[in-house]
Amino acid sequence: MRITEIDHIHVYVEDIEEAEHWYNEILGFTRDNSLYFWFEQGGPLVIKNNGASLSLFRRKNQHPGHTMAFSVGATAFIELIPILKDRRIAFTVGDHAVSMSIYFSDLSDNKIEITTYEYLNAKQILESAA
């Protein structure tokens, strides 16, 4: 699998608005308005600073911990599914309307998310394989 970059890190916070302000004031992160609809739908608030992105989740809605999210192309995304199945690694697939993600854990129960923004391609391949 060729990972193209770390896509984002999940950060669990008590107050999203306070956290957004803190990350802006201290580290220069700003709201990713193109993904604000996720927040409006009850998902994370995505903030970014150049190539670094954080997904701010309300702690009361999420289990404590961290998730590492890596970005890949659609081909690598699709090729990961049989690898996980062959190794009996439990996973789920999330359709985020602009991206697709596979969620699973490593041997120490660290959460991993593999995301592709080649959304239509990945979605078509998944649908044709179903």
N, C-alpha and C positions, 0 to 999 in steps of 0.2 A: 504494500500500500504506500502511495506517495502522499504524505500529508503536505499541504501547501502552506499552512500556517496555523498558529494557535488562533482560533476564531474568537473565543471569548472565555471568560471565567465567571461562574455564578458566584455572586456575593450575597449572603443572606443578612438583611439589616432589619432593625426594629422600625425605622421610619424612612421610607423611600425618599421623600422630599428633603429631609435633613441630610441623608446620605448623598443625594445628588448635589446638594449645595456644598457639602464638605469636599467631595471628589473634584468639584469644579474649582473651589477656592484653593485647595491644597495642591492638586495634581493636574489641573487644567482640563479635566474631562468635561464634555458637553453632551447634551441630549442628542441621540441619533433620531431625528424627526422622521426619517423614512421607516423606522420600526416602532414608532410611538403607538400605532394601532394595537400592537401586542399588549402594551400596558393598559390601554383603554379596555381591552377584553379580559383583563385580570391577570395578564402575564407579567413578565419582567419589564422594567424600564432599562433600556439599553443606552449606555453612555459610552463615549469613545474619545480617544486622544490619539490622533494619527491612526496607526494600525492596531492600537490596543483597544479592546472593547470589554466592558464589564456589563453583566446582566444583573441588575439589582432586583432581588426578590424580597418580599415581605417575609420575615422569619416566621410569623405565625401561620403562614400558608405552606411553608416548606420545611422539610427536615433539616436540622443543622448539618453542616458539612460543606464541601466544595465540589464543584464539577469542572473538569477540564474539557473544553470543547475544541476540537480540531476541525479545520476546514479541508475538504477533499473535493475532487471532481466527481461527477456522476458515476463514472466507471468504477472508481475505487470504492465509492459508496455501495454500489450494487455488489461488487466482488466481496465485500466484507460479510455480507449476510450468510453465505454458505460456510465461510470460515468459522463464524460464531456458532452456527448450527452444528458443524462437524465436531467442534470442541465442547458442545453442550453448554455454551455460555448463554444464559438467559438475556434477552434483549427485547426492546420495544422500538417501534418506528413511529416518529411523530411527523405529522404533516402540518407545517406552519404557514401554509399558503404562499410563502415566498422562498421557503427552504424546506428540506427534508432532513430529519435527524434520526440517528440510531443511538439508543441509550443502553448502556451496559456497565458492568463493574469489573475492576481488576481483581486479582487474587486477594487483595487486602480490603476489598469493598470500597475502593475509591471510585467515584462515579466518573464515567467517560461519556462524552457526546461526540459523535462524528457527524458533521453537518456538510451538506452540499447546497450551494445556491444555484446549481444547474437543475433547478426545481422541475421544470417540465420534462426534461430528459429522464431524470430519476423516477418521477411519478409514472411516466409511460412505461418504463421498463418494469417497475414493480407491479403495475396493473396487468401487464401482459403475462407476467410470471405467475400471477395468482390463479 
